[in-house]
Amino acid sequence: MRYQKLEAQEANWKWKYLLKKHREGENITKYAESSMIDLKIQYLTTLQHQPEEIEKWIKSEMTAEQRKKMRQSIRARRKRFFNAEKLSTKKKSIDLEYASWLQLSKYANEKEMTLSQAVLHLIDELENKELYLEQVSKMKTTLKDLLK
């Protein structure tokens, strides 16, 4: 495994994930009756700093499908957490208007590149063009000086 699992931290992430899903109106337990759900959620809220108890709660009160969905979310969070430690792997984002994104996407597909590679390629092309224009202008002035 590439990313280290930190049990206490991950238990806290799971606890926060579960409470967030509950606030959003999702049933995070295997029960259908609201009184039983409320009882289990009330108990879960008391477990914030008890990683072992949170894990026990998850195993006993959630369905396999709910646990799978939560594991996927936690795995993604773990990846983002460790990637954020290094500037080179930290995700950055920019806002693009749809038309800009569409043109960039078409360009990237034509060149068989990722969007990031396409942006770098376009910047390199622009810099090369500027250098070329600068060289041409120097040559023109040199030629003019020679012809005088």
Salt bridges, closest charged atoms under 4 A:
GLU10 OE2 - ARG78 NE 2.44
GLU24 OE2 - LYS20 NZ 3.33
GLU24 OE1 - LYS21 NZ 3.84
GLU26 OE2 - LYS21 NZ 3.55
GLU26 OE1 - LYS69 NZ 3.71
GLU53 OE2 - LYS56 NZ 3.54
GLU55 OE2 - LYS14 NZ 2.90
GLU61 OE2 - LYS40 NZ 3.24
GLU125 OE2 - HIS121 ND1 3.38
GLU134 OE2 - LYS138 NZ 3.77
